[in-house]
Amino acid sequence: MSAASTSSAVETVPAGTDLATLSKLARDRHAKYVLQVRITQFAVVAVLLGSWEYLSRIGVIDPFFFGSPLGIVERLYEWFRDGTAYGSLWYQIYVTMTEAFLGFLVGVVAGVVLGVALGEVPFLADVLQPFIKAINALPRIVMGSIFVMWLGLGLPSKVVLAALLVFFVVFFNAFQGVRGVDRNYVANARIMGASRLQVVWHVVIPSAMTWIIASLHVALGLAVIGAIVGEFLGAQYGLGLVIATAQNTFDANGVFGAMLLIGLLATGAEALMAIVEKRLLAWRPPASGESGARGI
């Protein structure tokens, strides 16, 4: 909300209004704002899909190469009803999400542990810095091909690739979060007799938690991307293999249909992550404007 609209809303509140009434007014304004956002989002989607379908029907857009919304729906219906060339569509979703979740878990744990360790031990950070930067600069698709050669077409190669993508995002945020911890807190803990491990566990990690949690939103999407790319390079099952097969058979509706599924799955996972973040950071005071619009 702009400063002008906020000021206008405040001026309409009668003088002497109690705190409970003010809180209810704020919740009502927020609910109205959220409703306006959702309606606008729905309208944007409706216009885009309607235009896409109309242009494909009159021949401006070739549905053979670009598909069409109704064609995508029909393809998804066929997959859910009859399955894909590799079995049930539900099983393909299960395989991809399993790979993404395991890669996310491994990458987060490794990123947090190494990020905290290097943030606390400058000598170790200086020694490993060039190696970490060199590995981070390697193209992920090349690393995925190497993992497929090393680990085969099964689960491990996809999990490792997803974990690699997740690791660097979490690691850099954890490292910066640890480096940004107020050293006065550390000094006070030391004065009270806390050991190095206790300081890290009770002071450093909680202080860096905002940085770490912020990285998890991006990391979750990267885990899904890593699993899909790994399957695209070579797999026995999964949505990436479904996309690769649809691409090889020039099935544009199949490609977009699988991509739509991936987007919906990623959106659902992001919603769960937002709930987890809200619980883990419940102690944090709300940021300015958080009761109104929230950034993307």
Protein Blocks (a to p, Z undefined) as FASTA:
>chain_A
ZZklmmmmmmmpcghiafklmmmmmmmmmmmmmmmmmmmmmmmmmmmmmmmmmmmmnoma
cfklnopfklmmmmmmmmmmnopfkbcfklmmmmmmmmmmmmmmmmmmmmmmmmmmmmmm
mmlmmmmmmmmmmmmmpcfklmmmmmmmmnojblmlmmmmmmmmmmmmmmmmmmmmmmmp
cfklmmmmmmnopafklmmmmmmmmmmmmmmmmmmmmmmmmmmmmmmmmmmnopfbdjkl
mmmmmmmnopaklmmmmmmmmmmmmmmmmmmmmmmmmmmmmmpccdehklmccdZZ
